[in-house]
Amino acid sequence: MTNVHRRKRSIGIVGCPLDLGAGRRGVDMGPSAMRIAGLEKHLEGLGHKVVDYGDVDVMIAETQKIGSARLRYKAPILQANRDLMKRVDTVLTDGRLPLVLGGDHSIAIGSIAGSSNFHARRGESLGLIWFDAHGDCNTPQTTPSGNIHGMSLAVTLGLGDRDLVRLGGRAPKIRARNCVLIGIRDIDPHEREILKRSGVTCYTMRDLDERGMRDVLDEGIRTASDGTAGIHLSFDLDVIDPEEAPGTGTPVWGGISYREAHLAMEMIHDRAHIVAMDLVEVDPVLDSQNVTGVFAVELAQSAMGKTIL
């Protein structure tokens, strides 16, 4: 039997220092925090070949107009995601796995557009595993805040603002039946109804409490892998309990633990084919000694094959 832990990959790091989609500032420094925590060095230590493609250019809030209160900073967010989509496509074309460093979770709009469009040109579809405390499934009609990071999963599923949904020319980017949402515990009322109708497989914290991470991930991987060429993994650090990952902009108590997070990444490495990965919502302004940035780097290592023995 092949030892999957020895599988070496070529990885392309892409930063997207975007914080216009969130309610709090600071996640624009997330890519730097993860790089400072030694991301490239640690991945190379596992035997992977790593190329850092640098950061996508992102406009800062002080130079931009908010625009519609229901789609705050839509124009610069759309432009940043268009550029990110192209960068992710380039990394995949170069034969590397894109590891995208956010930024707020609105960057998934461009990241998933890039990975799914790349595979669509080959007649393939992707699955999606999305770790998050929140549903990120609001639309401009249901959003209580107007923050686009709370709409990013909906956009990926083809719901919401047409310009965001049609980024890259096709929608939806992921079929709902191959989309898995894990760790949710803070859902807006109208968003709850969207999720119930969407066809997305949702695992709340109660599901994790009752069934455990192993059973949930085993089932979730099968769902996301069914009929797909691989899985895009999008990991929001706010899915972790804030006691262990304080440096995130929208913390919610009662999240998954340090070991549950690592078990999830270890299982995904062992049992799934990951074609792209996002690490988002690391906010150094709210962190303590970069503990959340270090945590994110550790999770990337587990997802790329690091084991205890």
For each residue, the residues with C-beta under 8 A, 3 or more apart:
1:
2: 7
3: 6
4: 7 269 270 305
5: 269 270 305 307
6: 3 47 305
7: 2 4 305
8: 46 47 48 49
9: 48 49 96 97 304
10: 48 49 50 51 94 95 96 97
11: 43 48 49 50 51 96 97 99 304
12: 50 51 52 53 91 94 96 97 98 99
13: 35 39 40 50 51 52 53 99 101
14: 53 54 55 56 84 87 88 91 98 99 100 101
15: 31 32 35 54 55 56 100 101 103
16: 31 55 56 58 80 84 100 101 102 103 107 110 111
17: 27 28 29 30 31 32 55 56 58 102 103
18: 21 27 28 56 58 77 80 102 103 104 106 107
19: 22 24 25 26 27 28 61 103 104
20: 58 59 61 64 72 73 76 77 80 104 106 148
21: 18 72 73 77 104 105 106 107 147 148 149 152
22: 19 25 27 104 105 106 147 149 249 250 281
23: 145 147 249 250
24: 19 27 249 250 283 285 286
25: 19 22 28 61 285
26: 19 29 249 283 284 285 286
27: 17 18 19 22 24 30 102 103 104 248 249 280 281 282 283
28: 17 18 19 25 58 60 103
29: 17 26 32 33 283 284 285
30: 17 27 33 34 101 102 103 279 280 281 282 283 284 293
31: 15 16 17 34 35 55 101 102 103
32: 15 17 29 35 36 284
33: 29 30 36 37 247 282 284 287 290 292 293 296
34: 30 31 37 39 101 279 282 293 296 297 300
35: 13 15 31 32 38 39 40 52 101
36: 32 33 290 293
37: 33 34 290 293 294 296 297
38: 35 41 42 297
39: 13 34 35 42 43 99 101 297 300
40: 13 35 43 44 50 52
41: 38 44 45
42: 38 39 45 46 297 300 301
43: 11 39 40 46 48 50 99 300 301 304
44: 40 41 47 48 49 50
45: 41 42
46: 8 42 43 301 304 305 306
47: 6 8 44
48: 8 9 10 11 43 44 304
49: 8 9 10 11 44
50: 10 11 12 13 40 43 44
51: 10 11 12 13 94 96
52: 12 13 35 40
53: 12 13 14 87 90 91
54: 14 15
55: 14 15 16 17 31 58
56: 14 15 16 17 18 80 83 84 87
57: 80 83
58: 16 17 18 20 28 55 76 80 103
59: 20 63 64 76 79 80
60: 28 63 64
61: 19 20 25 64 73
62:
63: 59 60
64: 20 59 60 61 73 75 76
65: 73 75
66: 69 72 73
67: 71 72 73 74 75
68: 71 72 74 140 146
69: 66 72 146
70: 140 141 143 146
71: 67 68 74 140 146 148 161
72: 20 21 66 67 68 69 145 146 147 148
73: 20 21 61 64 65 66 67 76 77 148
74: 67 68 71 77 78 148 161 163 164
75: 64 65 67 78 79
76: 20 58 59 64 73 79 80
77: 18 20 21 73 74 80 81 106 109 148 164
78: 74 75 81 82 163 164 167
79: 59 75 76 82 83
80: 16 18 20 56 57 58 59 76 77 83 84 107 110
81: 77 78 84 85 106 107 109 110 113 164 167
82: 78 79 85 86 110 167
83: 56 57 79 80 86 87 110
84: 14 16 56 80 81 87 88 100 107 110 111 114
85: 81 82 88 89 110 111 113 114 117 167 168
86: 82 83 89 90 114
87: 14 53 56 83 84 90 91 98 114
88: 14 84 85 91 92 98 100 110 111 113 114 115 118 276
89: 85 86 92 93 114 117 118
90: 53 86 87 93 94
91: 12 14 53 87 88 94 96 97 98
92: 88 89 95 96 97 98 114 115 118 275 276
93: 89 90 118
94: 10 12 51 90 91
95: 10 92
96: 9 10 11 12 51 91 92
97: 9 10 11 12 91 92 274 275 276 277
98: 12 14 87 88 91 92 111 114 115 276 277
99: 11 12 13 14 39 43 276 277 279 300
100: 14 15 16 84 88 107 111 276 277 278 279
101: 13 14 15 16 30 31 34 35 39 278 279 280 282
102: 16 17 18 27 30 31 105 107 108 278 279 280 281 282
103: 15 16 17 18 19 27 28 30 31 58 106 107 280 281
104: 18 19 20 21 22 27 107 149 249 280 281
105: 21 22 102 108 132 136 149 152 234 236 278 280 281
106: 18 20 21 22 77 81 103 109 148 149 151 152
107: 16 18 21 80 81 84 100 102 103 104 110 111 152 278 280
108: 102 105 111 112 130 152 153 156 234 278 280
109: 77 81 106 112 113 148 152 155 156 164 167
110: 16 80 81 82 83 84 85 88 107 113 114 167
111: 16 84 85 88 98 100 107 108 114 115 232 234 276 278
112: 108 109 115 116 126 128 156 173 174 232 234 276
113: 81 85 88 109 110 116 117 167 168 173
114: 84 85 86 87 88 89 92 98 110 111 117 118 168 276
115: 88 92 98 111 112 118 119 126 232 275 276
116: 112 113 119 120 125 126 168 170 173 174 232
117: 85 89 113 114 120 121 168 169 170 173
118: 88 89 92 93 114 115 121 122
119: 115 116 122 124 125 126 229 230 275
120: 116 117 123 124 125 170
121: 117 118
122: 118 119 229
123: 120
124: 119 120 228 229
125: 116 119 120 174 175 178 227 228 229
126: 112 115 116 119 173 174 178 228 229 230 231 232 275
127: 174 178 179 180 223 224 225 226 228 230 231 232
128: 112 156 174 178 179 180 224 231 232 233 234
129: 180 182 220 221 224 231 232 233 234 268 272
130: 108 136 153 179 180 181 182 234 236
131: 182 183 233 234 235 236 239 264
132: 105 135 136 153 181 182 183 184 234 236 238 239
133: 183 184 185 186 236 238 239 250 251 252 255
134: 150 184 186 187 236 238 250 252
135: 132 138 150 153 181 184 187 188 191 192 194 195 202
136: 105 130 132 149 150 151 152 153 154 236
137: 151 153 154 157 159 191 194 195 198 200
138: 135 142 143 144 150 151 154 160 188 190 191 194
139: 142 143 151 154 159 160 161 194
140: 68 70 71 143 146 151 160 161
141: 70 190
142: 138 139 188 190 191 194
143: 70 138 139 140 146 147 150 151 188
144: 138 188
145: 23 72 150
146: 68 69 70 71 72 140 143
147: 21 22 23 72 143 150 151
148: 20 21 71 72 73 74 77 106 109 151 152 164
149: 21 22 104 105 106 136 152 281
150: 134 135 136 138 143 145 147 188 191
151: 106 136 137 138 139 140 143 147 148 154 155 160 161 164
152: 21 105 106 107 108 109 136 148 149 155 156
153: 108 130 132 135 136 137 156 157 179 181 200
154: 136 137 138 139 151 157 159 160 194
155: 109 151 152 158 159 160 161 164 165 167
156: 108 109 112 128 152 153 172 173 174 179
157: 137 153 154 172 173 174 176 179 198 200
158: 155 165 171 172 173
159: 137 139 154 155 165 172 194 198
160: 138 139 140 151 154 155 164 165
161: 71 74 139 140 151 155 164 165
162: 165 166
163: 74 78 166 167
164: 74 77 78 81 109 148 151 155 160 161 167
165: 155 158 159 160 161 162 171 172
166: 162 163 169 170 171
167: 78 81 82 85 109 110 113 155 163 164
168: 85 113 114 116 117 173
169: 117 166
170: 116 117 120 166 173
171: 158 165 166
172: 156 157 158 159 165 175 176
173: 112 113 116 117 126 156 157 158 168 170
174: 112 116 125 126 127 128 156 157 178 179 232
175: 125 172 178 179
176: 157 172 179 198 199 200
177: 199 223 226
178: 125 126 127 128 174 175 223 224 225 226 227 228
179: 127 128 130 153 156 157 174 175 176 198 199 200 201 224
180: 127 128 129 130 200 201 202 203 220 223 224
181: 130 132 135 153 184 195 200 201 202 203
182: 129 130 131 132 203 208 216 217 220 239 264
183: 131 132 133 203 204 205 208 239 255 256
184: 132 133 134 135 181 187 202 203 204 205
185: 133 204 205 252 254 255
186: 133 134 250 252
187: 134 135 184 191 192 195
188: 135 138 142 143 144 150 191 192
189: 192 193
190: 138 141 142 193 194
191: 135 137 138 142 150 187 188 194 195
192: 135 187 188 189 195 196
193: 189 190 196 197
194: 135 137 138 139 142 154 159 190 191 197 198
195: 135 137 181 187 191 192 198 200 202
196: 192 193
197: 193 194
198: 137 157 159 176 179 194 195
199: 176 177 179
200: 137 153 157 176 179 180 181 195
201: 179 180 181 220 223
202: 135 180 181 184 195
203: 180 181 182 183 184 207 208 216 220
204: 183 184 185 207 208
205: 183 184 185 208 209 254 255 256
206: 209 210
207: 203 204 210 211 216
208: 182 183 203 204 205 211 212 213 216 256 260
209: 205 206
210: 206 207
211: 207 208 215 216
212: 208 215 216
213: 208 216 217 256 260 263 264 267
214: 217 218 263 267
215: 211 212 218 219
216: 182 203 207 208 211 212 213 219 220
217: 182 213 214 220 221 263 264 267 268 271
218: 214 215 221 222 267 271
219: 215 216 222 223
220: 129 180 182 201 203 216 217 223 224
221: 129 217 218 224 225 231 267 268 271 272
222: 218 219 225 226
223: 127 177 178 180 201 219 220 226
224: 127 128 129 178 179 180 220 221 228 231 272
225: 127 178 221 222 228 230 231 272 273
226: 127 177 178 222 223
227: 125 178
228: 124 125 126 127 178 224 225 231
229: 119 122 124 125 126 273 275
230: 119 126 127 225 272 273 274 275
231: 126 127 128 129 221 224 225 228 268 272 273 274 275
232: 111 112 115 116 126 127 128 129 174 274 275 276 277 278
233: 128 129 131 268 272 274 276 277 278 303
234: 105 108 111 112 128 129 130 131 132 277 278 280
235: 131 239 277 278 279 280 296 299
236: 105 130 131 132 133 134 136 239 248 280 281
237: 240 245 247 248 279 280 281 282 292 295 296
238: 132 133 134 242 245 248 249 250 251 252 255 281
239: 131 132 133 182 183 235 236 255 256 261
240: 237 244 245 248 255 256 257 258 261 295
241: 244 245 253 254 255 256 257
242: 238 245 246 248 251 252 253 255
243: 246 253
244: 240 241 257 258 295
245: 237 238 240 241 242 248 251 255 291 292 295
246: 242 243 251 286 287 288 291 292
247: 33 237 282 283 284 285 286 287 288 290 291 292 293
248: 27 236 237 238 240 242 245 251 281 282 283 286 292
249: 22 23 24 26 27 104 238 281 283 286
250: 22 23 24 133 134 186 238 281
251: 133 238 242 245 246 248
252: 133 134 185 186 238 242 255
253: 241 242 243
254: 185 205 241
255: 133 183 185 205 238 239 240 241 242 245 252
256: 183 205 208 213 239 240 241 260 261 264
257: 240 241 244 260 261
258: 240 244 261 262 295
259: 262 263
260: 208 213 256 257 263 264
261: 239 240 256 257 258 264 265 295 299
262: 258 259 265 266 298 299 302
263: 213 214 217 259 260 266 267
264: 131 182 213 217 256 260 261 267 268
265: 261 262 268 269 299 300 302 303
266: 262 263 269 270 302 307
267: 213 214 217 218 221 263 264 270 271 272
268: 129 217 221 231 233 264 265 271 272 274 303
269: 4 5 265 266 272 274 302 303 304 305
270: 4 5 266 267
271: 217 218 221 267 268
272: 129 221 224 225 230 231 233 267 268 269
273: 225 229 230 231
274: 97 230 231 232 233 268 269 277 303
275: 92 97 115 119 126 229 230 231 232
276: 88 92 97 98 99 100 111 112 114 115 232 233
277: 97 98 99 100 232 233 234 235 274 300 303
278: 100 101 102 105 107 108 111 232 233 234 235
279: 30 34 99 100 101 102 235 237 282 296 299 300
280: 27 30 101 102 103 104 105 107 108 234 235 236 237
281: 22 27 30 102 103 104 105 149 236 237 238 248 249 250
282: 27 30 33 34 101 102 237 247 248 279 287 292 293 296
283: 24 26 27 29 30 247 248 249 286 287 292
284: 26 29 30 32 33 247 287 290 292 293
285: 24 25 26 29 247
286: 24 26 246 247 248 249 283
287: 33 246 247 282 283 284 290 291 292 293
288: 246 247 291
289:
290: 33 36 37 247 284 287 293 294
291: 245 246 247 287 288 294 295
292: 33 237 245 246 247 248 282 283 284 287 295 296
293: 30 33 34 36 37 247 282 284 287 290 296 297
294: 37 290 291 297 298
295: 237 240 244 245 258 261 291 292 298 299
296: 33 34 37 235 237 279 282 292 293 299 300
297: 34 37 38 39 42 293 294 300 301
298: 262 294 295 301 302
299: 235 261 262 265 279 295 296 302 303
300: 34 39 42 43 99 265 277 279 296 297 303 304
301: 42 43 46 297 298 304 305 306
302: 262 265 266 269 298 299 305 306
303: 233 265 268 269 274 277 299 300
304: 9 11 43 46 48 269 300 301
305: 4 5 6 7 46 269 301 302
306: 46 301 302
307: 5 266
308:
309:
